[in-house]
Amino acid sequence: MIEQNIKKYKNKSFLIAYSGGLDSTVLLYQLLEIKQKHHIKIRAIHINHNLTSISKKWTEHCKKICNINFIPLIIESINIKKNTKNIEETLRIKRYNIIYNHLLPNEILLTGHHMNDQCETFMLSLKRGSGPTGLSGMSFETLFGTKKIVRPFLKKTKKELKLWAIKKNLQWIEDFSNLNIDYDRNFIRKKIIPILEKRWPYFLKNCFRTTNICQKETILLNYFLHKKIHHFIQYDDSLNIEKFKDMKKEMCTALIRYWLSLKKIKIPSYKNIQCIYDQIVFSRIDANPKMILEKYEIRRYKKSLHFIKTQPDIKNILLFWHRKNEKLILPNNLGYLIKNNNGMTLPAPDNNELVNIRFQYEGNILILGRNKKRKIKKIWQEKNIFPWLRNQIPLLFYNNNLISALGLFVINRKNQYKNTWTVSWKSDLESNHNNFFPFY
């Protein structure tokens, strides 16, 4: 059924996502038959979602089948609250992150997705009002982070897999949670598709053909956008929107969507893309708009859009640095402060002054080298510090007196301190800012 698909891969190491259900069981036994003819390595991974009292029995079933067939099996568990919002999506994200971490270098992940799954995905995308990219559904082969995921059954129907399993007298698990039509996918599977197939017997195949057409249209669109986007992406991966005012909205939103697709996140809906265009790109010049997308934010600053990881608010945190000869660890993975000979030269505190670190300050300040006070907001702007990073920079205080924004400026004080000391900020700010995990 899938021998030709598997043979074409030069790399012959495969990890099977094995739930114990019909689809993954057929996949596992198909690979076992191929292994008898060709030199391939196969492993399996089973993830217990702990959503039912009999889930442990499913794990034992998978262990038994793998032991009989001498297949190395990885077993992992996920524990989340059953009332978790959007539980299907939450489990999917956790499941794929676990699998990714177990994949060996050059190993390919195989899943049992078939034509029925593709049709369900297509209809869920229709429900969400997706465009051609969303309606493309799943691809036969997809990059999985830096690795690869292959769905060899995508051109086969559930009925074909079941007939093969019965013919081979296979045993598999029936997941009764699939009968729960409170879940959208189950509702489509149990209530909608049977009616459509009864009326139009070729509905599944025609649905699959539509997803293929959408995939080809998306590939073609992305080909042209890939060439055009390089005129807009800047050195820091921000999107230059200065020329958007002279371009058609359709082109602008397509560029925004393609730019976000490069971030390895779940692409925002058509509605959200429109909101980015209307409410962020063309908001007031002096506004500081943002849109929150799960753990990330889209922000506009001057004539650019920025995609950043949301950081916890630390503007009200106060850290005392009592032992100045020891490093001071900063929150939010911002690194640490250390007294050494390589950093910023600062006036040394008096013995009776409390050295402390804060992350917010409002008001006018006079910095060294200037003869006039300015609002600290203007100093941030002058130093090209993005608004969302300003409350991530450690501000050094002696008692309640601001001394320095470390690495940026020192306050010019009338009563100069007699001695100096040198402080270094070993910062992970930039790397944290750009460290995007690929499966959100």
KOLMI-788886 format. One record per residue (C-alpha): residue in three letters; residue number from 1; x, y, z. Coordinates in steps of 0.1 Angstrom, whole numbers, plus 2048, in hexadecimal, padded with zeros to 3 digits. Each point is the difference from the previous one (the first is absolute). Layout:
KOLMI-788886
ROGU  rest  nr  east  north  up
ROGU  Ala  NUM  X  Y  Z
...
//
This chain:
KOLMI-788886
ROGU  rest  nr  east  north  up
ROGU  Met  1  800  800  800
ROGU  Ile  2  81C  818  809
ROGU  Glu  3  820  7ED  7F6
ROGU  Gln  4  808  817  7E2
ROGU  Asn  5  7FC  81F  816
ROGU  Ile  6  818  7F3  81B
ROGU  Lys  7  81A  7F2  7E7
ROGU  Lys  8  806  823  7F1
ROGU  Tyr  9  810  80D  820
ROGU  Lys  10  825  7FD  801
ROGU  Asn  11  7FF  802  826
ROGU  Lys  12  7F1  7DF  80C
ROGU  Ser  13  7FA  808  824
ROGU  Phe  14  7DB  806  80A
ROGU  Leu  15  7EE  809  820
ROGU  Ile  16  7DB  7F5  800
ROGU  Ala  17  7E7  814  814
ROGU  Tyr  18  7EE  7E2  80F
ROGU  Ser  19  7E0  806  813
ROGU  Gly  20  7F4  7DC  7FD
ROGU  Gly  21  7E2  80A  7EB
ROGU  Leu  22  7F7  7F3  7DE
ROGU  Asp  23  814  819  7EB
ROGU  Ser  24  821  7FE  813
ROGU  Thr  25  7FC  7DA  804
ROGU  Val  26  7FE  7FB  7DA
ROGU  Leu  27  81D  818  7FC
ROGU  Leu  28  815  7EC  818
ROGU  Tyr  29  7F9  7DE  7EF
ROGU  Gln  30  805  80F  7DE
ROGU  Leu  31  823  80B  80B
ROGU  Leu  32  807  7DD  80E
ROGU  Glu  33  7F8  7F1  7DE
ROGU  Ile  34  816  819  7EE
ROGU  Lys  35  81C  7F8  819
ROGU  Gln  36  800  7DC  7F5
ROGU  Lys  37  809  80B  7DD
ROGU  His  38  815  81F  805
ROGU  His  39  819  80C  819
ROGU  Ile  40  7EE  819  816
ROGU  Lys  41  800  809  825
ROGU  Ile  42  7E0  806  812
ROGU  Arg  43  7F7  80C  823
ROGU  Ala  44  7DF  809  80E
ROGU  Ile  45  7F4  81B  819
ROGU  His  46  7E0  7FD  814
ROGU  Ile  47  7F2  81E  814
ROGU  Asn  48  7E7  7FB  81B
ROGU  His  49  7E9  81E  802
ROGU  Asn  50  7F1  7F4  821
ROGU  Leu  51  7DD  80B  7F6
ROGU  Thr  52  7EF  7DF  808
ROGU  Ser  53  802  7E6  81C
ROGU  Ile  54  80A  7E5  7E7
ROGU  Ser  55  81C  813  7EF
ROGU  Lys  56  81A  7EB  813
ROGU  Lys  57  7F1  7E1  7F0
ROGU  Trp  58  807  810  7DE
ROGU  Thr  59  824  806  80A
ROGU  Glu  60  803  7DB  80B
ROGU  His  61  7F1  7F6  7DE
ROGU  Cys  62  81A  814  7ED
ROGU  Lys  63  81C  7F2  815
ROGU  Lys  64  7F4  7DD  7FA
ROGU  Ile  65  7FE  804  7DA
ROGU  Cys  66  822  811  7FE
ROGU  Asn  67  810  7E5  816
ROGU  Ile  68  7F2  7E4  7EA
ROGU  Asn  69  80E  811  7E1
ROGU  Phe  70  821  80B  80F
ROGU  Ile  71  7F9  825  7FB
ROGU  Pro  72  810  819  818
ROGU  Leu  73  7E4  814  810
ROGU  Ile  74  802  822  811
ROGU  Ile  75  7E4  806  819
ROGU  Glu  76  7F7  824  80C
ROGU  Ser  77  7E3  80F  813
ROGU  Ile  78  7EE  821  7FE
ROGU  Asn  79  7EC  80D  81E
ROGU  Ile  80  7E9  81E  7FB
ROGU  Lys  81  7DF  80A  810
ROGU  Lys  82  7E2  7F1  7ED
ROGU  Asn  83  7EF  823  801
ROGU  Thr  84  81D  810  7EE
ROGU  Lys  85  7F5  818  7E5
ROGU  Asn  86  805  7F3  7DD
ROGU  Ile  87  80C  7DF  80E
ROGU  Glu  88  806  7F0  7DD
ROGU  Glu  89  818  81B  7F5
ROGU  Thr  90  812  800  822
ROGU  Leu  91  805  7DB  7FE
ROGU  Arg  92  80C  802  7DC
ROGU  Ile  93  81A  81A  809
ROGU  Lys  94  80D  7EC  81E
ROGU  Arg  95  800  7DF  7ED
ROGU  Tyr  96  814  80E  7E3
ROGU  Asn  97  819  811  817
ROGU  Ile  98  806  7DF  812
ROGU  Ile  99  804  7EC  7DF
ROGU  Tyr  100  818  81A  7F2
ROGU  Asn  101  816  7FD  81E
ROGU  His  102  802  7DA  7FB
ROGU  Leu  103  808  801  7DB
ROGU  Leu  104  824  7F5  7F8
ROGU  Pro  105  815  814  7E7
ROGU  Asn  106  7F4  7F7  7DD
ROGU  Glu  107  7E3  7EB  80D
ROGU  Ile  108  7DE  806  7EF
ROGU  Leu  109  7E0  801  813
ROGU  Leu  110  7E3  7EC  7F1
ROGU  Thr  111  7DC  806  809
ROGU  Gly  112  7E0  7ED  7F6
ROGU  His  113  7EC  81D  7F2
ROGU  His  114  7EA  7F6  7E3
ROGU  Met  115  7E8  810  7E7
ROGU  Asn  116  7E3  802  81A
ROGU  Asp  117  817  813  817
ROGU  Gln  118  808  818  7E4
ROGU  Cys  119  7DC  806  7F8
ROGU  Glu  120  7F8  807  825
ROGU  Thr  121  81D  818  801
ROGU  Phe  122  7F3  811  7E1
ROGU  Met  123  7DD  804  80F
ROGU  Leu  124  80E  80E  821
ROGU  Ser  125  813  81A  7EB
ROGU  Leu  126  7E0  808  7EE
ROGU  Lys  127  7EF  805  821
ROGU  Arg  128  81B  819  80B
ROGU  Gly  129  7FD  813  7DF
ROGU  Ser  130  824  7F7  7F4
ROGU  Gly  131  80F  80A  7DF
ROGU  Pro  132  813  7E9  7E7
ROGU  Thr  133  81C  7FA  819
ROGU  Gly  134  7E9  7F3  81B
ROGU  Leu  135  7EB  7ED  7E7
ROGU  Ser  136  820  7EE  7F4
ROGU  Gly  137  7FD  7E9  81E
ROGU  Met  138  81D  7E8  807
ROGU  Ser  139  81C  7F9  7E8
ROGU  Phe  140  80E  7DE  7F8
ROGU  Glu  141  822  80C  80C
ROGU  Thr  142  806  81E  817
ROGU  Leu  143  81E  80F  811
ROGU  Phe  144  7FD  7F8  825
ROGU  Gly  145  817  81A  810
ROGU  Thr  146  821  7F6  7F1
ROGU  Lys  147  7F4  7DD  7FA
ROGU  Lys  148  7E5  7F0  7EA
ROGU  Ile  149  7DD  7F2  805
ROGU  Val  150  7F1  7E9  7E5
ROGU  Arg  151  7DB  7F5  7FD
ROGU  Pro  152  802  7E2  7E9
ROGU  Phe  153  7DA  7F8  802
ROGU  Leu  154  7F4  822  7F5
ROGU  Lys  155  7F2  7F2  7DF
ROGU  Lys  156  7EF  7E2  812
ROGU  Thr  157  7DE  800  810
ROGU  Lys  158  7F8  7F4  823
ROGU  Lys  159  7EB  7E4  7EF
ROGU  Glu  160  81F  7F4  7ED
ROGU  Leu  161  815  7FF  820
ROGU  Lys  162  7E5  7ED  813
ROGU  Leu  163  7FC  7E6  7E4
ROGU  Trp  164  825  7FA  800
ROGU  Ala  165  800  7FC  826
ROGU  Ile  166  7E4  7E7  800
ROGU  Lys  167  811  7EC  7E4
ROGU  Lys  168  820  7FE  815
ROGU  Asn  169  7EB  7F8  820
ROGU  Leu  170  810  81D  813
ROGU  Gln  171  7F6  80C  822
ROGU  Trp  172  7FC  825  808
ROGU  Ile  173  7F1  817  81A
ROGU  Glu  174  7DE  810  7FC
ROGU  Asp  175  802  823  810
ROGU  Phe  176  7DD  806  80C
ROGU  Ser  177  808  825  805
ROGU  Asn  178  7FD  802  7DA
ROGU  Leu  179  7DB  7FC  804
ROGU  Asn  180  7FD  820  814
ROGU  Ile  181  7F2  819  7E8
ROGU  Asp  182  806  81D  817
ROGU  Tyr  183  822  801  7EF
ROGU  Asp  184  7FD  811  7DE
ROGU  Arg  185  815  7E6  7ED
ROGU  Asn  186  7EB  7E4  80E
ROGU  Phe  187  7E0  812  7F7
ROGU  Ile  188  80C  804  7DC
ROGU  Arg  189  80B  7DB  7FF
ROGU  Lys  190  7E1  7F1  80F
ROGU  Lys  191  7E4  818  7F5
ROGU  Ile  192  80A  813  7E1
ROGU  Ile  193  817  7EB  7EA
ROGU  Pro  194  7E9  7E1  800
ROGU  Ile  195  7E3  815  7F3
ROGU  Leu  196  816  810  7E5
ROGU  Glu  197  80E  7DE  7F5
ROGU  Lys  198  7DD  7F1  7FE
ROGU  Arg  199  7F5  81C  7E9
ROGU  Trp  200  820  803  7ED
ROGU  Pro  201  815  7E0  801
ROGU  Tyr  202  81F  811  7F2
ROGU  Phe  203  7FF  81D  819
ROGU  Leu  204  81F  7F5  813
ROGU  Lys  205  815  7FD  7E0
ROGU  Asn  206  7F3  821  7F3
ROGU  Cys  207  808  811  821
ROGU  Phe  208  823  7F1  7FF
ROGU  Arg  209  804  80E  7DC
ROGU  Thr  210  7F5  823  80D
ROGU  Thr  211  81B  7FF  81B
ROGU  Asn  212  81A  7F7  7E5
ROGU  Ile  213  7F5  81D  7EB
ROGU  Cys  214  802  818  81D
ROGU  Gln  215  823  7F2  808
ROGU  Lys  216  80C  807  7DD
ROGU  Glu  217  7F1  823  800
ROGU  Thr  218  810  807  822
ROGU  Ile  219  822  7F3  7F3
ROGU  Leu  220  7FE  817  7E2
ROGU  Leu  221  7F5  81E  815
ROGU  Asn  222  81D  7FA  819
ROGU  Tyr  223  818  7FE  7E3
ROGU  Phe  224  7F9  823  7F6
ROGU  Leu  225  7FD  80D  824
ROGU  His  226  822  7F1  808
ROGU  Lys  227  80F  815  7E5
ROGU  Lys  228  7EE  81F  80B
ROGU  Ile  229  803  7FD  826
ROGU  His  230  826  806  7FF
ROGU  His  231  7F9  824  7F7
ROGU  Phe  232  7ED  805  821
ROGU  Ile  233  811  7EA  81A
ROGU  Gln  234  81B  814  813
ROGU  Tyr  235  820  7F5  812
ROGU  Asp  236  7ED  7F9  821
ROGU  Asp  237  7E5  7EC  7EE
ROGU  Ser  238  7E7  81C  804
ROGU  Leu  239  7E9  808  7E2
ROGU  Asn  240  804  822  7F0
ROGU  Ile  241  7DD  80F  7FA
ROGU  Glu  242  80B  822  7F4
ROGU  Lys  243  7F4  7F9  7DC
ROGU  Phe  244  7DF  7EF  80A
ROGU  Lys  245  7ED  820  7FC
ROGU  Asp  246  808  7FF  7DA
ROGU  Met  247  7F7  7DB  7FC
ROGU  Lys  248  7DF  7ED  7FD
ROGU  Lys  249  7F2  7F2  820
ROGU  Glu  250  800  7DC  7F1
ROGU  Met  251  826  802  7FA
ROGU  Cys  252  807  80E  822
ROGU  Thr  253  7EC  7E6  813
ROGU  Ala  254  810  7E4  7EB
ROGU  Leu  255  823  80D  809
ROGU  Ile  256  7F6  802  825
ROGU  Arg  257  7F3  7DC  7FF
ROGU  Tyr  258  81F  7F4  7EF
ROGU  Trp  259  817  813  818
ROGU  Leu  260  7EE  7EF  81D
ROGU  Ser  261  802  7DE  7EF
ROGU  Leu  262  826  803  803
ROGU  Lys  263  7FD  802  826
ROGU  Lys  264  7F6  7DB  803
ROGU  Ile  265  7E0  807  812
ROGU  Lys  266  7DC  7F8  7FA
ROGU  Ile  267  7F6  819  7E5
ROGU  Pro  268  7E6  819  80D
ROGU  Ser  269  7DD  7FF  7F1
ROGU  Tyr  270  7F5  815  7E2
ROGU  Lys  271  7EE  817  818
ROGU  Asn  272  81F  805  816
ROGU  Ile  273  815  808  7E1
ROGU  Gln  274  7E6  81B  7F6
ROGU  Cys  275  802  80E  824
ROGU  Ile  276  826  802  7FE
ROGU  Tyr  277  7FC  814  7E0
ROGU  Asp  278  7E4  817  80B
ROGU  Gln  279  808  805  825
ROGU  Ile  280  826  7FD  802
ROGU  Val  281  80F  809  7DF
ROGU  Phe  282  7E9  81E  7FC
ROGU  Ser  283  7FB  80B  824
ROGU  Arg  284  80A  823  80B
ROGU  Ile  285  824  80A  7FB
ROGU  Asp  286  805  805  826
ROGU  Ala  287  7ED  7E0  809
ROGU  Asn  288  811  7E1  80E
ROGU  Pro  289  7E8  7E5  7F4
ROGU  Lys  290  804  7DA  805
ROGU  Met  291  7EE  7DF  7F9
ROGU  Ile  292  805  7E2  817
ROGU  Leu  293  803  7DE  7EF
ROGU  Glu  294  803  7E5  81A
ROGU  Lys  295  823  805  80F
ROGU  Tyr  296  80A  81B  7E7
ROGU  Glu  297  7F8  824  7F7
ROGU  Ile  298  800  814  7E0
ROGU  Arg  299  80A  823  807
ROGU  Arg  300  805  81F  7EA
ROGU  Tyr  301  81C  818  807
ROGU  Lys  302  805  81D  7E8
ROGU  Lys  303  7FF  7F1  7DD
ROGU  Ser  304  804  7DB  809
ROGU  Leu  305  7ED  7E2  80D
ROGU  His  306  812  7EB  81A
ROGU  Phe  307  7F8  7DD  80B
ROGU  Ile  308  80B  7FA  824
ROGU  Lys  309  7FC  7E7  81C
ROGU  Thr  310  7EA  80D  81C
ROGU  Gln  311  813  806  820
ROGU  Pro  312  7F2  801  823
ROGU  Asp  313  7FC  823  80E
ROGU  Ile  314  81D  808  817
ROGU  Lys  315  7FD  825  802
ROGU  Asn  316  7F6  7FF  825
ROGU  Ile  317  81C  7E8  80A
ROGU  Leu  318  81B  80E  817
ROGU  Leu  319  821  7EC  806
ROGU  Phe  320  819  809  81C
ROGU  Trp  321  824  7FA  7F8
ROGU  His  322  80E  7FC  823
ROGU  Arg  323  81E  7EA  7F7
ROGU  Lys  324  810  814  7E5
ROGU  Asn  325  81D  7E8  7FB
ROGU  Glu  326  7E8  7E5  7F5
ROGU  Lys  327  7EB  7FF  7E1
ROGU  Leu  328  7DC  80C  801
ROGU  Ile  329  7E8  7EA  7EC
ROGU  Leu  330  7E5  813  7ED
ROGU  Pro  331  7DD  7F5  7F8
ROGU  Asn  332  7F1  7F6  7DE
ROGU  Asn  333  821  7EE  7F6
ROGU  Leu  334  80F  823  7FC
ROGU  Gly  335  822  7F3  80C
ROGU  Tyr  336  813  80E  81E
ROGU  Leu  337  814  81D  80D
ROGU  Ile  338  823  7FC  80B
ROGU  Lys  339  81B  817  80E
ROGU  Asn  340  81F  7FC  7EA
ROGU  Asn  341  819  814  7EB
ROGU  Asn  342  7EF  7FC  7DE
ROGU  Gly  343  7DF  813  804
ROGU  Met  344  7F3  823  805
ROGU  Thr  345  813  817  817
ROGU  Leu  346  7E8  80F  819
ROGU  Pro  347  802  816  820
ROGU  Ala  348  805  7E8  81D
ROGU  Pro  349  7E5  800  81B
ROGU  Asp  350  807  80C  823
ROGU  Asn  351  800  7E6  81B
ROGU  Asn  352  7DF  80B  80E
ROGU  Glu  353  7EE  7FF  7DE
ROGU  Leu  354  7EA  7E3  7F6
ROGU  Val  355  808  7F5  7DD
ROGU  Asn  356  7E0  7F4  7EE
ROGU  Ile  357  7F4  7F8  7DD
ROGU  Arg  358  7DF  80A  7F2
ROGU  Phe  359  7F0  7FE  7DE
ROGU  Gln  360  7EB  81F  7FD
ROGU  Tyr  361  806  826  803
ROGU  Glu  362  7EB  81E  7F6
ROGU  Gly  363  80B  824  7FF
ROGU  Asn  364  81C  817  7F4
ROGU  Ile  365  824  7F6  803
ROGU  Leu  366  822  810  7F9
ROGU  Ile  367  819  7E8  7F1
ROGU  Leu  368  826  803  7FE
ROGU  Gly  369  80B  815  7E3
ROGU  Arg  370  7E0  815  7FF
ROGU  Asn  371  7F8  822  80E
ROGU  Lys  372  7DA  7FD  800
ROGU  Lys  373  7E7  7E8  80F
ROGU  Arg  374  7EA  7EC  7E9
ROGU  Lys  375  7E3  7E7  806
ROGU  Ile  376  80D  7DD  803
ROGU  Lys  377  7E8  7F6  7E5
ROGU  Lys  378  813  817  7E8
ROGU  Ile  379  821  7F0  80B
ROGU  Trp  380  7F2  7DD  7F8
ROGU  Gln  381  7F5  80D  7DE
ROGU  Glu  382  822  810  7F9
ROGU  Lys  383  811  7DF  809
ROGU  Asn  384  7E8  7ED  7E9
ROGU  Ile  385  7F3  7EA  81C
ROGU  Phe  386  7DF  7F0  7F7
ROGU  Pro  387  7E3  808  818
ROGU  Trp  388  7FC  7DB  809
ROGU  Leu  389  825  7FD  80A
ROGU  Arg  390  801  820  816
ROGU  Asn  391  7F2  7EE  81F
ROGU  Gln  392  819  7E3  7FA
ROGU  Ile  393  81F  816  805
ROGU  Pro  394  80F  800  824
ROGU  Leu  395  800  823  810
ROGU  Leu  396  81A  804  81B
ROGU  Phe  397  7F5  814  81F
ROGU  Tyr  398  812  80B  820
ROGU  Asn  399  7E4  803  819
ROGU  Asn  400  7E6  812  7EB
ROGU  Asn  401  818  811  7E9
ROGU  Leu  402  803  7F5  7DC
ROGU  Ile  403  824  7FB  7F7
ROGU  Ser  404  800  7EE  7DE
ROGU  Ala  405  7EE  7EC  7E6
ROGU  Leu  406  81A  7E5  7FE
ROGU  Gly  407  812  7FF  7DE
ROGU  Leu  408  7EE  820  7F4
ROGU  Phe  409  806  81F  815
ROGU  Val  410  80B  80E  821
ROGU  Ile  411  7EF  81C  813
ROGU  Asn  412  813  821  804
ROGU  Arg  413  7FD  809  825
ROGU  Lys  414  80A  821  810
ROGU  Asn  415  810  7EF  81E
ROGU  Gln  416  819  7E9  7EE
ROGU  Tyr  417  80A  7E0  811
ROGU  Lys  418  825  7FD  80A
ROGU  Asn  419  806  7DD  7F5
ROGU  Thr  420  7F6  7EA  7E3
ROGU  Trp  421  7F9  7DC  7F9
ROGU  Thr  422  7F9  7EB  7E1
ROGU  Val  423  7E1  7EC  7FA
ROGU  Ser  424  7F8  7E8  7E3
ROGU  Trp  425  7DE  7F5  7F5
ROGU  Lys  426  803  7DD  7F1
ROGU  Ser  427  7E0  801  7EC
ROGU  Asp  428  7EC  7E4  7EE
ROGU  Leu  429  7E6  81A  7F5
ROGU  Glu  430  807  7FD  7DB
ROGU  Ser  431  801  7DA  7FE
ROGU  Asn  432  7E1  7FD  815
ROGU  His  433  7EE  819  7E9
ROGU  Asn  434  807  7EB  7E1
ROGU  Asn  435  7FD  7DD  80F
ROGU  Phe  436  7DF  7F4  7F1
ROGU  Phe  437  7F5  7DC  806
ROGU  Pro  438  7F3  7F1  7E0
ROGU  Phe  439  7E0  7EE  80A
ROGU  Tyr  440  7E9  81B  80E
//
